[in-house]
Amino acid sequence: MAEIEVPVLIVGGSLVGMSTALLLGRHGIRPLVVEHHRGTAIHPRAAMITQRTMEIFRTVGVEQIVMEKSDEQFVQDGAIMAVETLAGKELAWFIANLNEGVRDVSPSLRLFITQSLLEPVLKERAEELGAELRFATEMISFAEYADGIAAQIRHRDTGKTDTVRAKYMVAADGAHSRIRERLGIRMLGHGVFSKSITIYFRGDVGPLLRGRNLSVMYVVNSTLSGFFRIEKPFTSGFLAVHWLGDPKNPVTDVSAGLTNERALELLYAGLGTREVPVTIENVMHWDAMADSAERFRQGRVFLAGDAAHVMPPSGGFGGNTGVQDAHNLAWKLAMVLKGEAGPELLSTYEHERQPASSFTVEQAYSRYVTRSAPYLKSDKMQAIQNDLNIELGYCYHSSAVIPDKDERGLPHDHPRETKARPGTRAPHLELERNGRKLSTLDLFRENFVLLAAPQGEAWCDAARAAAKRLKLDIDVHQIGAAGLIDPSGSFSEAYGITPKGAVLVRPDGFVAWRAKDAAGASAKTLVSVMSSILTPTRAESSLRAEKSRA
Ligand SMILES: Cc1cc2nc3c(=O)[nH]c(=O)nc-3n(C[C@H](O)[C@H](O)[C@H](O)COP(=O)(O)OP(=O)(O)OC[C@H]3O[C@@H](n4cnc5c(N)ncnc54)[C@H](O)[C@@H]3O)c2cc1C
């Protein structure tokens, strides 16, 4: 039995575990990932990738390759609509073109790529960035000590058991998280409302699309309710089935006693024709639910992805929300592990991600009810909000954000309205440098970033001096100066400040604080801002000491 020492142990190496490894790697932390399966995903599973996830992939240099892989599998900009059957009547168009009306808010686009194609890309980049991935390896037990976690891992084939000592552990072990269970953390919400299935099939269904560019096709008819997703060259795909029969008296356990013959019948009922020969490749059984964990953290263990929240696939938010968890957690763990922040920073993971993901869970539930299961309709259901509020407009309120004086505490907002309010994603604005176009988002890398408006040099000087005093890297950019051109001249307006103001952005691209003008532009101000975010306990005690000296 070997003893392995790592800064972070990630349990589960699927979409979220792999993303966590990738993002930690980008911050110079080399985690160990253990994954029960023998390799990356073999089934397509999640495919809808939001602009936010693509922005995150952009920061780690895989956006381009993900776009290329997506092109291999899907026609871009497809619609999301409802039909009685694939061959039959159209019922509703929810989104006519996946990227219509959203291109201005981000340098990145929404797209579809299945997990079977995406995960190998993430794996390769995570390894390049220093992560160690062990497949066919299970985490079988763990204990927490004052200074870390000790976990037993076992290779499934050889039976070899090792002990991993880690400072922190990320439970990315999916909806049935054994880690969450072992910690006694309950899931709260709507519970299981369907025992659903996904039927993976092959067959030349292209002609049934009748030239329509469709990404997701919801199916509602007298036999079933579910949805299709079909891959290029339109000879394979899946039908997910949520319930059967009469919507007034639906059979919500589709899984029990399901035979291959019955699955084939359901597939034909979804296609609306028996003329197309189809074969079933596989059937997956899963629970449709809309729940969030009551805690996202216990001691040194953090829940991420489906381990922390489970939602129905309506909207395609589940995996994306998990990637956002990883993005929020990675920089915090990295700064704490490097001694740049106090451990209190880690509490903000739960304070920020739990409300954001609960909102997303409820929105996915409302979409499920509206699109697939009207019989679940109730007054308690959240009103459906704009997709962009969910994908880009979730707002954080925690000690890692210093709000404006007139902060309204909104849980979400439209990304065209957030205007760099602290706690929101810093907006995309197209800039130019050396004749090349870039986004403001491309300026956010591993460090905190100070973006100053065109006359905000006082803040630039203050940030450089504060960085020296804190012995911390802060990237400083004056927009509209030093070769960084703002062609539209709208930076100040887009970031809600005057031409002498500045905005401090966290490594995850969220605004930490802003100064609307030059008042108070000093290293002292920025040292105090950074300290209250990174070392709040020390910041408070030094403030108390200063006060008592005064
Ligand atoms: C039909 C369908 C369509 C969907 N479509 C979309 C979509 O378009 N977009 C989207 O964003 N989401 C979608 N989702 C949701 C998405 O699939 C999930 O949210 C996402 O896969 C969760 O990823 P995860 O890494 O958190 O968990 P999982 O994918 O469940 O991975 C957990 C991993 O942990 C491993 N593991 C568990 N315990 C251990 C252990 N003790 N030791 C080692 N390894 C362990 C497991 O083997 C597993 O690989 C869809 C879901 C369904 C069912």
The ligand as an SDF file (V2000), in Angstrom:
LIG
                    3D

 53 58  0  0  0  0  0  0  0  0999 V2000
  -30.6930   12.7070  -20.7520 C   0  0  0  0  0  0  0  0  0  0  0  0
  -29.8500   13.7730  -20.1250 C   0  0  0  0  0  0  0  0  0  0  0  0
  -29.4410   14.8580  -20.8820 C   0  0  0  0  0  0  0  0  0  0  0  0
  -28.6670   15.8540  -20.3040 C   0  0  0  0  0  0  0  0  0  0  0  0
  -28.3070   16.9100  -21.0620 N   0  0  0  0  0  0  0  0  0  0  0  0
  -27.5630   17.9040  -20.5140 C   0  0  0  0  0  0  0  0  0  0  0  0
  -27.1220   18.9860  -21.3050 C   0  0  0  0  0  0  0  0  0  0  0  0
  -27.4130   19.0610  -22.5020 O   0  0  0  0  0  0  0  0  0  0  0  0
  -26.3520   19.9570  -20.7180 N   0  0  0  0  0  0  0  0  0  0  0  0
  -26.0130   19.8750  -19.3930 C   0  0  0  0  0  0  0  0  0  0  0  0
  -25.3050   20.7680  -18.8940 O   0  0  0  0  0  0  0  0  0  0  0  0
  -26.4100   18.8510  -18.6220 N   0  0  0  0  0  0  0  0  0  0  0  0
  -27.1680   17.8690  -19.1380 C   0  0  0  0  0  0  0  0  0  0  0  0
  -27.5280   16.8080  -18.3740 N   0  0  0  0  0  0  0  0  0  0  0  0
  -27.0660   16.7340  -16.9800 C   0  0  0  0  0  0  0  0  0  0  0  0
  -25.6240   16.2580  -16.9470 C   0  0  0  0  0  0  0  0  0  0  0  0
  -25.5180   15.0110  -17.5890 O   0  0  0  0  0  0  0  0  0  0  0  0
  -25.1100   16.1420  -15.5150 C   0  0  0  0  0  0  0  0  0  0  0  0
  -25.4370   17.3100  -14.8060 O   0  0  0  0  0  0  0  0  0  0  0  0
  -23.6090   15.9630  -15.5080 C   0  0  0  0  0  0  0  0  0  0  0  0
  -23.2390   14.8400  -16.2520 O   0  0  0  0  0  0  0  0  0  0  0  0
  -23.1000   15.8270  -14.0750 C   0  0  0  0  0  0  0  0  0  0  0  0
  -21.7220   15.6320  -14.1030 O   0  0  0  0  0  0  0  0  0  0  0  0
  -20.9390   15.2140  -12.7790 P   0  0  0  0  0  0  0  0  0  0  0  0
  -19.5130   15.1260  -13.2070 O   0  0  0  0  0  0  0  0  0  0  0  0
  -21.3110   16.1110  -11.6600 O   0  0  0  0  0  0  0  0  0  0  0  0
  -21.5320   13.8020  -12.3790 O   0  0  0  0  0  0  0  0  0  0  0  0
  -21.4570   12.4060  -13.1380 P   0  0  0  0  0  0  0  0  0  0  0  0
  -21.4470   12.6120  -14.6010 O   0  0  0  0  0  0  0  0  0  0  0  0
  -22.5250   11.5550  -12.5680 O   0  0  0  0  0  0  0  0  0  0  0  0
  -20.0460   11.8360  -12.7340 O   0  0  0  0  0  0  0  0  0  0  0  0
  -19.7500   11.3440  -11.4710 C   0  0  0  0  0  0  0  0  0  0  0  0
  -18.5820   10.4150  -11.6380 C   0  0  0  0  0  0  0  0  0  0  0  0
  -18.0890   10.0270  -10.3680 O   0  0  0  0  0  0  0  0  0  0  0  0
  -17.6550    8.6770  -10.4480 C   0  0  0  0  0  0  0  0  0  0  0  0
  -17.6490    8.1590   -9.0730 N   0  0  0  0  0  0  0  0  0  0  0  0
  -18.6970    8.0830   -8.2120 C   0  0  0  0  0  0  0  0  0  0  0  0
  -18.2920    7.6060   -7.0280 N   0  0  0  0  0  0  0  0  0  0  0  0
  -16.9600    7.3760   -7.1490 C   0  0  0  0  0  0  0  0  0  0  0  0
  -15.9750    6.8660   -6.2470 C   0  0  0  0  0  0  0  0  0  0  0  0
  -16.2820    6.5420   -4.9870 N   0  0  0  0  0  0  0  0  0  0  0  0
  -14.7110    6.7340   -6.6970 N   0  0  0  0  0  0  0  0  0  0  0  0
  -14.3730    7.0650   -7.9630 C   0  0  0  0  0  0  0  0  0  0  0  0
  -15.2760    7.5560   -8.8490 N   0  0  0  0  0  0  0  0  0  0  0  0
  -16.5430    7.7000   -8.4400 C   0  0  0  0  0  0  0  0  0  0  0  0
  -18.6640    8.0120  -11.3680 C   0  0  0  0  0  0  0  0  0  0  0  0
  -18.1230    6.8590  -11.9530 O   0  0  0  0  0  0  0  0  0  0  0  0
  -18.9490    9.1230  -12.3670 C   0  0  0  0  0  0  0  0  0  0  0  0
  -18.1560    9.0080  -13.5360 O   0  0  0  0  0  0  0  0  0  0  0  0
  -28.3060   15.7800  -18.9360 C   0  0  0  0  0  0  0  0  0  0  0  0
  -28.7100   14.6930  -18.1730 C   0  0  0  0  0  0  0  0  0  0  0  0
  -29.4690   13.7050  -18.7570 C   0  0  0  0  0  0  0  0  0  0  0  0
  -29.8980   12.5550  -17.9160 C   0  0  0  0  0  0  0  0  0  0  0  0
  1  2  1  0
  2  3  1  0
  2 52  2  0
  3  4  2  0
  4  5  1  0
  4 50  1  0
  5  6  2  0
  6  7  1  0
  6 13  1  0
  7  8  2  0
  7  9  1  0
  9 10  1  0
 10 11  2  0
 10 12  1  0
 12 13  2  0
 13 14  1  0
 14 15  1  0
 14 50  1  0
 15 16  1  0
 16 17  1  0
 16 18  1  0
 18 19  1  0
 18 20  1  0
 20 21  1  0
 20 22  1  0
 22 23  1  0
 23 24  1  0
 24 25  2  0
 24 26  1  0
 24 27  1  0
 27 28  1  0
 28 29  2  0
 28 30  1  0
 28 31  1  0
 31 32  1  0
 32 33  1  0
 33 34  1  0
 33 48  1  0
 34 35  1  0
 35 36  1  0
 35 46  1  0
 36 37  1  0
 36 45  1  0
 37 38  2  0
 38 39  1  0
 39 40  1  0
 39 45  2  0
 40 41  1  0
 40 42  2  0
 42 43  1  0
 43 44  2  0
 44 45  1  0
 46 47  1  0
 46 48  1  0
 48 49  1  0
 50 51  2  0
 51 52  1  0
 52 53  1  0
M  END
$$$$
